[in-house]
């Protein structure tokens, strides 16, 4: 069981490594799957209602939907 725990710890920290080291440990798309991509939409009204913890925030002239509970509900208007 300890060997599996080391593997998962290595996999989670690989996204922080430089690309030259990262290629040795993971396939190219593994880091992209671990990080949630931000959706870009013209209107955020429908995305705001997807989760109860979603919040509309205006930062630097852009409107974002953020969620600190479920990070996968990120979105940006524009």
mmJSON file of the N, C-alpha and C atoms, coordinates in Angstrom:
{"data_MODEL":{"atom_site":{
"group_PDB":["ATOM","ATOM","ATOM","ATOM","ATOM","ATOM","ATOM","ATOM","ATOM","ATOM","ATOM","ATOM","ATOM","ATOM","ATOM","ATOM","ATOM","ATOM","ATOM","ATOM","ATOM","ATOM","ATOM","ATOM","ATOM","ATOM","ATOM","ATOM","ATOM","ATOM","ATOM","ATOM","ATOM","ATOM","ATOM","ATOM","ATOM","ATOM","ATOM","ATOM","ATOM","ATOM","ATOM","ATOM","ATOM","ATOM","ATOM","ATOM","ATOM","ATOM","ATOM","ATOM","ATOM","ATOM","ATOM","ATOM","ATOM","ATOM","ATOM","ATOM","ATOM","ATOM","ATOM","ATOM","ATOM","ATOM","ATOM","ATOM","ATOM","ATOM","ATOM","ATOM","ATOM","ATOM","ATOM","ATOM","ATOM","ATOM","ATOM","ATOM","ATOM","ATOM","ATOM","ATOM","ATOM","ATOM","ATOM","ATOM","ATOM","ATOM","ATOM","ATOM","ATOM","ATOM","ATOM","ATOM","ATOM","ATOM","ATOM","ATOM","ATOM","ATOM","ATOM","ATOM","ATOM","ATOM","ATOM","ATOM","ATOM","ATOM","ATOM","ATOM","ATOM","ATOM","ATOM","ATOM","ATOM","ATOM","ATOM","ATOM","ATOM","ATOM","ATOM","ATOM","ATOM","ATOM","ATOM","ATOM","ATOM","ATOM","ATOM","ATOM","ATOM","ATOM","ATOM","ATOM","ATOM","ATOM","ATOM","ATOM","ATOM","ATOM","ATOM","ATOM","ATOM","ATOM","ATOM","ATOM","ATOM","ATOM","ATOM","ATOM","ATOM","ATOM","ATOM","ATOM","ATOM","ATOM","ATOM","ATOM","ATOM","ATOM","ATOM","ATOM","ATOM","ATOM","ATOM","ATOM","ATOM","ATOM","ATOM","ATOM","ATOM","ATOM","ATOM","ATOM","ATOM","ATOM","ATOM","ATOM","ATOM","ATOM","ATOM","ATOM","ATOM","ATOM","ATOM","ATOM","ATOM","ATOM","ATOM","ATOM","ATOM","ATOM","ATOM","ATOM","ATOM","ATOM","ATOM","ATOM","ATOM","ATOM","ATOM","ATOM","ATOM","ATOM","ATOM","ATOM","ATOM","ATOM","ATOM","ATOM","ATOM","ATOM","ATOM","ATOM","ATOM","ATOM","ATOM","ATOM","ATOM","ATOM","ATOM","ATOM","ATOM","ATOM","ATOM","ATOM","ATOM","ATOM","ATOM","ATOM","ATOM","ATOM"],
"id":[1,2,3,4,5,6,7,8,9,10,11,12,13,14,15,16,17,18,19,20,21,22,23,24,25,26,27,28,29,30,31,32,33,34,35,36,37,38,39,40,41,42,43,44,45,46,47,48,49,50,51,52,53,54,55,56,57,58,59,60,61,62,63,64,65,66,67,68,69,70,71,72,73,74,75,76,77,78,79,80,81,82,83,84,85,86,87,88,89,90,91,92,93,94,95,96,97,98,99,100,101,102,103,104,105,106,107,108,109,110,111,112,113,114,115,116,117,118,119,120,121,122,123,124,125,126,127,128,129,130,131,132,133,134,135,136,137,138,139,140,141,142,143,144,145,146,147,148,149,150,151,152,153,154,155,156,157,158,159,160,161,162,163,164,165,166,167,168,169,170,171,172,173,174,175,176,177,178,179,180,181,182,183,184,185,186,187,188,189,190,191,192,193,194,195,196,197,198,199,200,201,202,203,204,205,206,207,208,209,210,211,212,213,214,215,216,217,218,219,220,221,222,223,224,225,226,227,228,229,230,231,232,233,234],
"type_symbol":["N","C","C","N","C","C","N","C","C","N","C","C","N","C","C","N","C","C","N","C","C","N","C","C","N","C","C","N","C","C","N","C","C","N","C","C","N","C","C","N","C","C","N","C","C","N","C","C","N","C","C","N","C","C","N","C","C","N","C","C","N","C","C","N","C","C","N","C","C","N","C","C","N","C","C","N","C","C","N","C","C","N","C","C","N","C","C","N","C","C","N","C","C","N","C","C","N","C","C","N","C","C","N","C","C","N","C","C","N","C","C","N","C","C","N","C","C","N","C","C","N","C","C","N","C","C","N","C","C","N","C","C","N","C","C","N","C","C","N","C","C","N","C","C","N","C","C","N","C","C","N","C","C","N","C","C","N","C","C","N","C","C","N","C","C","N","C","C","N","C","C","N","C","C","N","C","C","N","C","C","N","C","C","N","C","C","N","C","C","N","C","C","N","C","C","N","C","C","N","C","C","N","C","C","N","C","C","N","C","C","N","C","C","N","C","C","N","C","C","N","C","C","N","C","C","N","C","C","N","C","C","N","C","C"],
"label_atom_id":["N","CA","C","N","CA","C","N","CA","C","N","CA","C","N","CA","C","N","CA","C","N","CA","C","N","CA","C","N","CA","C","N","CA","C","N","CA","C","N","CA","C","N","CA","C","N","CA","C","N","CA","C","N","CA","C","N","CA","C","N","CA","C","N","CA","C","N","CA","C","N","CA","C","N","CA","C","N","CA","C","N","CA","C","N","CA","C","N","CA","C","N","CA","C","N","CA","C","N","CA","C","N","CA","C","N","CA","C","N","CA","C","N","CA","C","N","CA","C","N","CA","C","N","CA","C","N","CA","C","N","CA","C","N","CA","C","N","CA","C","N","CA","C","N","CA","C","N","CA","C","N","CA","C","N","CA","C","N","CA","C","N","CA","C","N","CA","C","N","CA","C","N","CA","C","N","CA","C","N","CA","C","N","CA","C","N","CA","C","N","CA","C","N","CA","C","N","CA","C","N","CA","C","N","CA","C","N","CA","C","N","CA","C","N","CA","C","N","CA","C","N","CA","C","N","CA","C","N","CA","C","N","CA","C","N","CA","C","N","CA","C","N","CA","C","N","CA","C","N","CA","C","N","CA","C","N","CA","C","N","CA","C","N","CA","C","N","CA","C","N","CA","C"],
"label_alt_id":[null,null,null,null,null,null,null,null,null,null,null,null,null,null,null,null,null,null,null,null,null,null,null,null,null,null,null,null,null,null,null,null,null,null,null,null,null,null,null,null,null,null,null,null,null,null,null,null,null,null,null,null,null,null,null,null,null,null,null,null,null,null,null,null,null,null,null,null,null,null,null,null,null,null,null,null,null,null,null,null,null,null,null,null,null,null,null,null,null,null,null,null,null,null,null,null,null,null,null,null,null,null,null,null,null,null,null,null,null,null,null,null,null,null,null,null,null,null,null,null,null,null,null,null,null,null,null,null,null,null,null,null,null,null,null,null,null,null,null,null,null,null,null,null,null,null,null,null,null,null,null,null,null,null,null,null,null,null,null,null,null,null,null,null,null,null,null,null,null,null,null,null,null,null,null,null,null,null,null,null,null,null,null,null,null,null,null,null,null,null,null,null,null,null,null,null,null,null,null,null,null,null,null,null,null,null,null,null,null,null,null,null,null,null,null,null,null,null,null,null,null,null,null,null,null,null,null,null,null,null,null,null,null,null],
"label_comp_id":["UNK","UNK","UNK","UNK","UNK","UNK","UNK","UNK","UNK","UNK","UNK","UNK","UNK","UNK","UNK","UNK","UNK","UNK","UNK","UNK","UNK","UNK","UNK","UNK","UNK","UNK","UNK","UNK","UNK","UNK","UNK","UNK","UNK","UNK","UNK","UNK","UNK","UNK","UNK","UNK","UNK","UNK","UNK","UNK","UNK","UNK","UNK","UNK","UNK","UNK","UNK","UNK","UNK","UNK","UNK","UNK","UNK","UNK","UNK","UNK","UNK","UNK","UNK","UNK","UNK","UNK","UNK","UNK","UNK","UNK","UNK","UNK","UNK","UNK","UNK","UNK","UNK","UNK","UNK","UNK","UNK","UNK","UNK","UNK","UNK","UNK","UNK","UNK","UNK","UNK","UNK","UNK","UNK","UNK","UNK","UNK","UNK","UNK","UNK","UNK","UNK","UNK","UNK","UNK","UNK","UNK","UNK","UNK","UNK","UNK","UNK","UNK","UNK","UNK","UNK","UNK","UNK","UNK","UNK","UNK","UNK","UNK","UNK","UNK","UNK","UNK","UNK","UNK","UNK","UNK","UNK","UNK","UNK","UNK","UNK","UNK","UNK","UNK","UNK","UNK","UNK","UNK","UNK","UNK","UNK","UNK","UNK","UNK","UNK","UNK","UNK","UNK","UNK","UNK","UNK","UNK","UNK","UNK","UNK","UNK","UNK","UNK","UNK","UNK","UNK","UNK","UNK","UNK","UNK","UNK","UNK","UNK","UNK","UNK","UNK","UNK","UNK","UNK","UNK","UNK","UNK","UNK","UNK","UNK","UNK","UNK","UNK","UNK","UNK","UNK","UNK","UNK","UNK","UNK","UNK","UNK","UNK","UNK","UNK","UNK","UNK","UNK","UNK","UNK","UNK","UNK","UNK","UNK","UNK","UNK","UNK","UNK","UNK","UNK","UNK","UNK","UNK","UNK","UNK","UNK","UNK","UNK","UNK","UNK","UNK","UNK","UNK","UNK","UNK","UNK","UNK","UNK","UNK","UNK"],
"label_asym_id":["A","A","A","A","A","A","A","A","A","A","A","A","A","A","A","A","A","A","A","A","A","A","A","A","A","A","A","A","A","A","A","A","A","A","A","A","A","A","A","A","A","A","A","A","A","A","A","A","A","A","A","A","A","A","A","A","A","A","A","A","A","A","A","A","A","A","A","A","A","A","A","A","A","A","A","A","A","A","A","A","A","A","A","A","A","A","A","A","A","A","A","A","A","A","A","A","A","A","A","A","A","A","A","A","A","A","A","A","A","A","A","A","A","A","A","A","A","A","A","A","A","A","A","A","A","A","A","A","A","A","A","A","A","A","A","A","A","A","A","A","A","A","A","A","A","A","A","A","A","A","A","A","A","A","A","A","A","A","A","A","A","A","A","A","A","A","A","A","A","A","A","A","A","A","A","A","A","A","A","A","A","A","A","A","A","A","A","A","A","A","A","A","A","A","A","A","A","A","A","A","A","A","A","A","A","A","A","A","A","A","A","A","A","A","A","A","A","A","A","A","A","A","A","A","A","A","A","A","A","A","A","A","A","A"],
"label_entity_id":["1","1","1","1","1","1","1","1","1","1","1","1","1","1","1","1","1","1","1","1","1","1","1","1","1","1","1","1","1","1","1","1","1","1","1","1","1","1","1","1","1","1","1","1","1","1","1","1","1","1","1","1","1","1","1","1","1","1","1","1","1","1","1","1","1","1","1","1","1","1","1","1","1","1","1","1","1","1","1","1","1","1","1","1","1","1","1","1","1","1","1","1","1","1","1","1","1","1","1","1","1","1","1","1","1","1","1","1","1","1","1","1","1","1","1","1","1","1","1","1","1","1","1","1","1","1","1","1","1","1","1","1","1","1","1","1","1","1","1","1","1","1","1","1","1","1","1","1","1","1","1","1","1","1","1","1","1","1","1","1","1","1","1","1","1","1","1","1","1","1","1","1","1","1","1","1","1","1","1","1","1","1","1","1","1","1","1","1","1","1","1","1","1","1","1","1","1","1","1","1","1","1","1","1","1","1","1","1","1","1","1","1","1","1","1","1","1","1","1","1","1","1","1","1","1","1","1","1","1","1","1","1","1","1"],
"label_seq_id":[1,1,1,2,2,2,3,3,3,4,4,4,5,5,5,6,6,6,7,7,7,8,8,8,9,9,9,10,10,10,11,11,11,12,12,12,13,13,13,14,14,14,15,15,15,16,16,16,17,17,17,18,18,18,19,19,19,20,20,20,21,21,21,22,22,22,23,23,23,24,24,24,25,25,25,26,26,26,27,27,27,28,28,28,29,29,29,30,30,30,31,31,31,32,32,32,33,33,33,34,34,34,35,35,35,36,36,36,37,37,37,38,38,38,39,39,39,40,40,40,41,41,41,42,42,42,43,43,43,44,44,44,45,45,45,46,46,46,47,47,47,48,48,48,49,49,49,50,50,50,51,51,51,52,52,52,53,53,53,54,54,54,55,55,55,56,56,56,57,57,57,58,58,58,59,59,59,60,60,60,61,61,61,62,62,62,63,63,63,64,64,64,65,65,65,66,66,66,67,67,67,68,68,68,69,69,69,70,70,70,71,71,71,72,72,72,73,73,73,74,74,74,75,75,75,76,76,76,77,77,77,78,78,78],
"pdbx_PDB_ins_code":[null,null,null,null,null,null,null,null,null,null,null,null,null,null,null,null,null,null,null,null,null,null,null,null,null,null,null,null,null,null,null,null,null,null,null,null,null,null,null,null,null,null,null,null,null,null,null,null,null,null,null,null,null,null,null,null,null,null,null,null,null,null,null,null,null,null,null,null,null,null,null,null,null,null,null,null,null,null,null,null,null,null,null,null,null,null,null,null,null,null,null,null,null,null,null,null,null,null,null,null,null,null,null,null,null,null,null,null,null,null,null,null,null,null,null,null,null,null,null,null,null,null,null,null,null,null,null,null,null,null,null,null,null,null,null,null,null,null,null,null,null,null,null,null,null,null,null,null,null,null,null,null,null,null,null,null,null,null,null,null,null,null,null,null,null,null,null,null,null,null,null,null,null,null,null,null,null,null,null,null,null,null,null,null,null,null,null,null,null,null,null,null,null,null,null,null,null,null,null,null,null,null,null,null,null,null,null,null,null,null,null,null,null,null,null,null,null,null,null,null,null,null,null,null,null,null,null,null,null,null,null,null,null,null],
"Cartn_x":[0.821,0.0,0.862,2.038,2.91,3.419,3.644,4.138,3.105,1.82,0.777,0.696,0.856,0.793,1.914,3.092,4.201,3.937,3.318,2.999,2.036,0.99,0.018,0.614,1.464,2.117,3.026,3.732,4.597,3.776,2.647,1.803,1.22,0.838,0.268,1.309,2.558,3.589,4.234,3.963,4.598,4.202,3.025,2.611,3.433,4.112,4.936,6.366,6.729,8.075,8.235,9.453,9.694,9.299,8.948,8.476,9.46,10.757,11.723,11.669,11.46,11.343,9.971,8.936,7.568,7.353,8.014,7.818,8.297,9.247,9.749,8.744,7.907,7.034,5.612,5.079,3.677,3.539,2.441,2.125,1.784,1.873,1.707,0.37,-0.703,-2.014,-2.381,-1.547,-1.906,-2.055,-1.186,-1.287,-2.51,-2.868,-4.039,-5.317,-5.35,-6.53,-6.656,-5.541,-5.593,-6.035,-5.72,-6.09,-7.415,-8.32,-9.612,-9.481,-10.017,-9.956,-11.099,-10.836,-11.854,-12.684,-14.015,-14.895,-14.97,-15.079,-15.232,-16.556,-17.456,-18.802,-19.177,-20.156,-20.662,-21.522,-22.304,-23.187,-22.948,-22.806,-22.539,-23.786,-24.934,-26.158,-26.519,-26.405,-26.754,-25.682,-24.423,-23.344,-23.364,-23.905,-23.956,-24.858,-25.906,-26.861,-26.481,-25.316,-24.93,-24.588,-24.174,-23.797,-24.155,-24.524,-24.995,-23.887,-22.631,-21.524,-20.892,-21.47,-20.931,-21.127,-20.121,-20.191,-19.733,-20.399,-19.971,-18.997,-17.852,-16.815,-16.328,-16.109,-15.533,-14.095,-13.165,-11.74,-11.105,-10.443,-9.713,-10.59,-11.841,-12.744,-13.365,-13.126,-13.732,-14.639,-15.626,-16.565,-16.246,-16.104,-15.764,-16.827,-17.009,-17.739,-16.674,-16.646,-15.692,-16.45,-15.817,-16.414,-15.27,-15.242,-14.16,-14.407,-15.626,-15.949,-15.649,-16.198,-15.959,-15.235,-13.928,-13.1,-13.413,-14.12,-14.375,-15.428,-16.1,-17.127,-16.594,-15.336,-14.75,-15.209,-15.461,-15.835,-15.467,-15.281,-14.964,-15.838,-16.296,-17.112,-16.219,-16.509,-15.744,-15.339],
"Cartn_y":[-1.2,0.0,1.26,1.204,2.361,2.73,1.748,2.042,2.849,2.521,3.283,4.71,4.893,6.242,7.109,6.548,7.29,7.659,6.75,7.013,8.182,8.206,9.29,10.61,10.595,11.823,12.358,11.476,11.884,12.474,11.862,12.326,13.715,13.965,15.261,16.367,16.052,17.086,17.291,16.437,16.558,17.822,18.35,19.562,20.757,20.648,21.744,21.655,20.534,20.346,21.014,21.336,21.867,20.842,21.29,20.364,19.253,19.51,18.476,17.299,17.563,16.492,15.845,16.646,16.15,15.081,15.192,14.246,12.849,12.75,11.442,10.674,11.374,10.711,10.518,11.44,11.421,11.492,10.952,11.223,12.71,13.277,14.716,15.265,14.497,15.03,14.828,14.211,13.913,15.171,16.157,17.398,18.193,18.135,18.869,18.297,16.996,16.384,16.752,16.96,17.252,18.683,19.615,21.004,21.284,21.959,22.273,23.471,23.341,24.428,25.408,26.682,27.703,27.825,27.814,28.005,29.482,29.792,31.169,31.252,32.066,32.179,33.636,33.883,35.237,35.664,34.746,35.058,34.06,34.56,33.698,33.409,33.885,33.746,32.273,31.453,30.038,29.276,29.695,29.009,29.318,30.464,30.837,29.884,29.371,28.51,27.039,26.667,25.252,24.675,25.514,25.042,26.125,25.731,26.703,27.615,27.218,28.017,28.924,28.972,29.829,31.295,32.111,33.551,34.297,35.412,36.298,37.312,37.482,38.388,39.209,40.505,41.355,41.669,41.281,41.519,42.059,43.195,43.806,43.975,44.353,44.609,43.376,42.216,40.983,40.4,39.628,39.0,37.519,37.001,35.592,34.92,33.623,32.778,31.972,32.074,31.296,30.416,29.332,28.412,27.827,28.122,27.643,26.24,25.716,24.362,23.353,23.588,22.741,23.58,23.422,24.269,24.094,23.053,22.805,23.726,24.538,25.432,26.823,26.938,28.231,28.66,29.991,30.509,31.978,32.458,33.855,34.353,35.584,36.162,36.858,36.628,37.341,36.447],
"Cartn_z":[0.0,0.0,0.0,0.619,0.671,-0.724,-1.568,-2.911,-3.691,-3.544,-4.226,-3.702,-2.397,-1.827,-2.393,-2.566,-3.153,-4.599,-5.336,-6.735,-6.867,-6.044,-6.133,-5.673,-4.671,-4.223,-5.329,-6.016,-7.113,-8.244,-8.541,-9.63,-9.344,-8.093,-7.747,-7.779,-7.474,-7.454,-8.815,-9.782,-11.093,-11.836,-11.593,-12.297,-11.855,-10.726,-10.241,-10.755,-11.377,-11.886,-13.248,-13.637,-14.99,-16.045,-17.251,-18.294,-18.635,-18.568,-18.929,-17.96,-16.676,-15.694,-15.738,-16.027,-16.015,-17.075,-18.223,-19.314,-18.934,-18.019,-17.63,-16.782,-16.017,-15.06,-15.562,-16.328,-16.733,-18.24,-18.768,-20.163,-20.32,-21.522,-21.703,-21.212,-21.281,-20.931,-19.467,-18.657,-17.271,-16.436,-16.615,-15.837,-16.262,-17.519,-17.982,-17.372,-17.117,-16.521,-15.052,-14.354,-12.933,-12.663,-13.556,-13.36,-14.053,-13.354,-13.939,-14.869,-16.08,-17.042,-16.775,-17.035,-16.84,-18.104,-17.961,-19.103,-19.43,-20.709,-21.15,-21.891,-21.389,-21.959,-22.146,-23.033,-23.214,-22.037,-21.495,-20.376,-19.256,-18.04,-16.885,-16.071,-16.518,-15.726,-15.498,-16.526,-16.371,-15.594,-15.714,-15.001,-13.506,-13.137,-11.726,-10.945,-11.565,-10.875,-10.847,-11.321,-11.374,-10.017,-9.066,-7.731,-6.729,-5.517,-4.529,-4.013,-4.173,-3.666,-4.727,-5.932,-6.984,-6.634,-6.938,-6.695,-7.933,-8.205,-9.279,-8.703,-9.36,-8.888,-10.074,-9.856,-10.897,-10.504,-11.373,-11.128,-12.407,-12.274,-13.394,-14.633,-14.443,-15.559,-16.177,-15.634,-16.13,-15.067,-15.495,-14.569,-14.528,-13.31,-13.103,-12.244,-12.438,-11.493,-10.778,-9.445,-8.664,-7.692,-7.297,-6.337,-5.521,-4.231,-3.382,-2.863,-3.024,-2.573,-3.679,-4.877,-6.051,-7.095,-7.189,-8.058,-9.544,-9.917,-11.333,-11.93,-11.127,-11.623,-11.933,-12.343,-12.682,-14.069,-14.218,-15.522,-15.615,-16.85,-17.104,-18.236,-18.116,-19.169,-20.182,-21.46,-22.473,-23.561],
"occupancy":[1.0,1.0,1.0,1.0,1.0,1.0,1.0,1.0,1.0,1.0,1.0,1.0,1.0,1.0,1.0,1.0,1.0,1.0,1.0,1.0,1.0,1.0,1.0,1.0,1.0,1.0,1.0,1.0,1.0,1.0,1.0,1.0,1.0,1.0,1.0,1.0,1.0,1.0,1.0,1.0,1.0,1.0,1.0,1.0,1.0,1.0,1.0,1.0,1.0,1.0,1.0,1.0,1.0,1.0,1.0,1.0,1.0,1.0,1.0,1.0,1.0,1.0,1.0,1.0,1.0,1.0,1.0,1.0,1.0,1.0,1.0,1.0,1.0,1.0,1.0,1.0,1.0,1.0,1.0,1.0,1.0,1.0,1.0,1.0,1.0,1.0,1.0,1.0,1.0,1.0,1.0,1.0,1.0,1.0,1.0,1.0,1.0,1.0,1.0,1.0,1.0,1.0,1.0,1.0,1.0,1.0,1.0,1.0,1.0,1.0,1.0,1.0,1.0,1.0,1.0,1.0,1.0,1.0,1.0,1.0,1.0,1.0,1.0,1.0,1.0,1.0,1.0,1.0,1.0,1.0,1.0,1.0,1.0,1.0,1.0,1.0,1.0,1.0,1.0,1.0,1.0,1.0,1.0,1.0,1.0,1.0,1.0,1.0,1.0,1.0,1.0,1.0,1.0,1.0,1.0,1.0,1.0,1.0,1.0,1.0,1.0,1.0,1.0,1.0,1.0,1.0,1.0,1.0,1.0,1.0,1.0,1.0,1.0,1.0,1.0,1.0,1.0,1.0,1.0,1.0,1.0,1.0,1.0,1.0,1.0,1.0,1.0,1.0,1.0,1.0,1.0,1.0,1.0,1.0,1.0,1.0,1.0,1.0,1.0,1.0,1.0,1.0,1.0,1.0,1.0,1.0,1.0,1.0,1.0,1.0,1.0,1.0,1.0,1.0,1.0,1.0,1.0,1.0,1.0,1.0,1.0,1.0,1.0,1.0,1.0,1.0,1.0,1.0,1.0,1.0,1.0,1.0,1.0,1.0],
"B_iso_or_equiv":[0.0,0.0,0.0,0.0,0.0,0.0,0.0,0.0,0.0,0.0,0.0,0.0,0.0,0.0,0.0,0.0,0.0,0.0,0.0,0.0,0.0,0.0,0.0,0.0,0.0,0.0,0.0,0.0,0.0,0.0,0.0,0.0,0.0,0.0,0.0,0.0,0.0,0.0,0.0,0.0,0.0,0.0,0.0,0.0,0.0,0.0,0.0,0.0,0.0,0.0,0.0,0.0,0.0,0.0,0.0,0.0,0.0,0.0,0.0,0.0,0.0,0.0,0.0,0.0,0.0,0.0,0.0,0.0,0.0,0.0,0.0,0.0,0.0,0.0,0.0,0.0,0.0,0.0,0.0,0.0,0.0,0.0,0.0,0.0,0.0,0.0,0.0,0.0,0.0,0.0,0.0,0.0,0.0,0.0,0.0,0.0,0.0,0.0,0.0,0.0,0.0,0.0,0.0,0.0,0.0,0.0,0.0,0.0,0.0,0.0,0.0,0.0,0.0,0.0,0.0,0.0,0.0,0.0,0.0,0.0,0.0,0.0,0.0,0.0,0.0,0.0,0.0,0.0,0.0,0.0,0.0,0.0,0.0,0.0,0.0,0.0,0.0,0.0,0.0,0.0,0.0,0.0,0.0,0.0,0.0,0.0,0.0,0.0,0.0,0.0,0.0,0.0,0.0,0.0,0.0,0.0,0.0,0.0,0.0,0.0,0.0,0.0,0.0,0.0,0.0,0.0,0.0,0.0,0.0,0.0,0.0,0.0,0.0,0.0,0.0,0.0,0.0,0.0,0.0,0.0,0.0,0.0,0.0,0.0,0.0,0.0,0.0,0.0,0.0,0.0,0.0,0.0,0.0,0.0,0.0,0.0,0.0,0.0,0.0,0.0,0.0,0.0,0.0,0.0,0.0,0.0,0.0,0.0,0.0,0.0,0.0,0.0,0.0,0.0,0.0,0.0,0.0,0.0,0.0,0.0,0.0,0.0,0.0,0.0,0.0,0.0,0.0,0.0,0.0,0.0,0.0,0.0,0.0,0.0],
"pdbx_formal_charge":[null,null,null,null,null,null,null,null,null,null,null,null,null,null,null,null,null,null,null,null,null,null,null,null,null,null,null,null,null,null,null,null,null,null,null,null,null,null,null,null,null,null,null,null,null,null,null,null,null,null,null,null,null,null,null,null,null,null,null,null,null,null,null,null,null,null,null,null,null,null,null,null,null,null,null,null,null,null,null,null,null,null,null,null,null,null,null,null,null,null,null,null,null,null,null,null,null,null,null,null,null,null,null,null,null,null,null,null,null,null,null,null,null,null,null,null,null,null,null,null,null,null,null,null,null,null,null,null,null,null,null,null,null,null,null,null,null,null,null,null,null,null,null,null,null,null,null,null,null,null,null,null,null,null,null,null,null,null,null,null,null,null,null,null,null,null,null,null,null,null,null,null,null,null,null,null,null,null,null,null,null,null,null,null,null,null,null,null,null,null,null,null,null,null,null,null,null,null,null,null,null,null,null,null,null,null,null,null,null,null,null,null,null,null,null,null,null,null,null,null,null,null,null,null,null,null,null,null,null,null,null,null,null,null],
"auth_seq_id":[1,1,1,2,2,2,3,3,3,4,4,4,5,5,5,6,6,6,7,7,7,8,8,8,9,9,9,10,10,10,11,11,11,12,12,12,13,13,13,14,14,14,15,15,15,16,16,16,17,17,17,18,18,18,19,19,19,20,20,20,21,21,21,22,22,22,23,23,23,24,24,24,25,25,25,26,26,26,27,27,27,28,28,28,29,29,29,30,30,30,31,31,31,32,32,32,33,33,33,34,34,34,35,35,35,36,36,36,37,37,37,38,38,38,39,39,39,40,40,40,41,41,41,42,42,42,43,43,43,44,44,44,45,45,45,46,46,46,47,47,47,48,48,48,49,49,49,50,50,50,51,51,51,52,52,52,53,53,53,54,54,54,55,55,55,56,56,56,57,57,57,58,58,58,59,59,59,60,60,60,61,61,61,62,62,62,63,63,63,64,64,64,65,65,65,66,66,66,67,67,67,68,68,68,69,69,69,70,70,70,71,71,71,72,72,72,73,73,73,74,74,74,75,75,75,76,76,76,77,77,77,78,78,78],
"auth_comp_id":["UNK","UNK","UNK","UNK","UNK","UNK","UNK","UNK","UNK","UNK","UNK","UNK","UNK","UNK","UNK","UNK","UNK","UNK","UNK","UNK","UNK","UNK","UNK","UNK","UNK","UNK","UNK","UNK","UNK","UNK","UNK","UNK","UNK","UNK","UNK","UNK","UNK","UNK","UNK","UNK","UNK","UNK","UNK","UNK","UNK","UNK","UNK","UNK","UNK","UNK","UNK","UNK","UNK","UNK","UNK","UNK","UNK","UNK","UNK","UNK","UNK","UNK","UNK","UNK","UNK","UNK","UNK","UNK","UNK","UNK","UNK","UNK","UNK","UNK","UNK","UNK","UNK","UNK","UNK","UNK","UNK","UNK","UNK","UNK","UNK","UNK","UNK","UNK","UNK","UNK","UNK","UNK","UNK","UNK","UNK","UNK","UNK","UNK","UNK","UNK","UNK","UNK","UNK","UNK","UNK","UNK","UNK","UNK","UNK","UNK","UNK","UNK","UNK","UNK","UNK","UNK","UNK","UNK","UNK","UNK","UNK","UNK","UNK","UNK","UNK","UNK","UNK","UNK","UNK","UNK","UNK","UNK","UNK","UNK","UNK","UNK","UNK","UNK","UNK","UNK","UNK","UNK","UNK","UNK","UNK","UNK","UNK","UNK","UNK","UNK","UNK","UNK","UNK","UNK","UNK","UNK","UNK","UNK","UNK","UNK","UNK","UNK","UNK","UNK","UNK","UNK","UNK","UNK","UNK","UNK","UNK","UNK","UNK","UNK","UNK","UNK","UNK","UNK","UNK","UNK","UNK","UNK","UNK","UNK","UNK","UNK","UNK","UNK","UNK","UNK","UNK","UNK","UNK","UNK","UNK","UNK","UNK","UNK","UNK","UNK","UNK","UNK","UNK","UNK","UNK","UNK","UNK","UNK","UNK","UNK","UNK","UNK","UNK","UNK","UNK","UNK","UNK","UNK","UNK","UNK","UNK","UNK","UNK","UNK","UNK","UNK","UNK","UNK","UNK","UNK","UNK","UNK","UNK","UNK"],
"auth_asym_id":["A","A","A","A","A","A","A","A","A","A","A","A","A","A","A","A","A","A","A","A","A","A","A","A","A","A","A","A","A","A","A","A","A","A","A","A","A","A","A","A","A","A","A","A","A","A","A","A","A","A","A","A","A","A","A","A","A","A","A","A","A","A","A","A","A","A","A","A","A","A","A","A","A","A","A","A","A","A","A","A","A","A","A","A","A","A","A","A","A","A","A","A","A","A","A","A","A","A","A","A","A","A","A","A","A","A","A","A","A","A","A","A","A","A","A","A","A","A","A","A","A","A","A","A","A","A","A","A","A","A","A","A","A","A","A","A","A","A","A","A","A","A","A","A","A","A","A","A","A","A","A","A","A","A","A","A","A","A","A","A","A","A","A","A","A","A","A","A","A","A","A","A","A","A","A","A","A","A","A","A","A","A","A","A","A","A","A","A","A","A","A","A","A","A","A","A","A","A","A","A","A","A","A","A","A","A","A","A","A","A","A","A","A","A","A","A","A","A","A","A","A","A","A","A","A","A","A","A","A","A","A","A","A","A"],
"auth_atom_id":["N","CA","C","N","CA","C","N","CA","C","N","CA","C","N","CA","C","N","CA","C","N","CA","C","N","CA","C","N","CA","C","N","CA","C","N","CA","C","N","CA","C","N","CA","C","N","CA","C","N","CA","C","N","CA","C","N","CA","C","N","CA","C","N","CA","C","N","CA","C","N","CA","C","N","CA","C","N","CA","C","N","CA","C","N","CA","C","N","CA","C","N","CA","C","N","CA","C","N","CA","C","N","CA","C","N","CA","C","N","CA","C","N","CA","C","N","CA","C","N","CA","C","N","CA","C","N","CA","C","N","CA","C","N","CA","C","N","CA","C","N","CA","C","N","CA","C","N","CA","C","N","CA","C","N","CA","C","N","CA","C","N","CA","C","N","CA","C","N","CA","C","N","CA","C","N","CA","C","N","CA","C","N","CA","C","N","CA","C","N","CA","C","N","CA","C","N","CA","C","N","CA","C","N","CA","C","N","CA","C","N","CA","C","N","CA","C","N","CA","C","N","CA","C","N","CA","C","N","CA","C","N","CA","C","N","CA","C","N","CA","C","N","CA","C","N","CA","C","N","CA","C","N","CA","C","N","CA","C","N","CA","C","N","CA","C","N","CA","C","N","CA","C"],
"pdbx_PDB_model_num":[1,1,1,1,1,1,1,1,1,1,1,1,1,1,1,1,1,1,1,1,1,1,1,1,1,1,1,1,1,1,1,1,1,1,1,1,1,1,1,1,1,1,1,1,1,1,1,1,1,1,1,1,1,1,1,1,1,1,1,1,1,1,1,1,1,1,1,1,1,1,1,1,1,1,1,1,1,1,1,1,1,1,1,1,1,1,1,1,1,1,1,1,1,1,1,1,1,1,1,1,1,1,1,1,1,1,1,1,1,1,1,1,1,1,1,1,1,1,1,1,1,1,1,1,1,1,1,1,1,1,1,1,1,1,1,1,1,1,1,1,1,1,1,1,1,1,1,1,1,1,1,1,1,1,1,1,1,1,1,1,1,1,1,1,1,1,1,1,1,1,1,1,1,1,1,1,1,1,1,1,1,1,1,1,1,1,1,1,1,1,1,1,1,1,1,1,1,1,1,1,1,1,1,1,1,1,1,1,1,1,1,1,1,1,1,1,1,1,1,1,1,1,1,1,1,1,1,1,1,1,1,1,1,1]
}}}
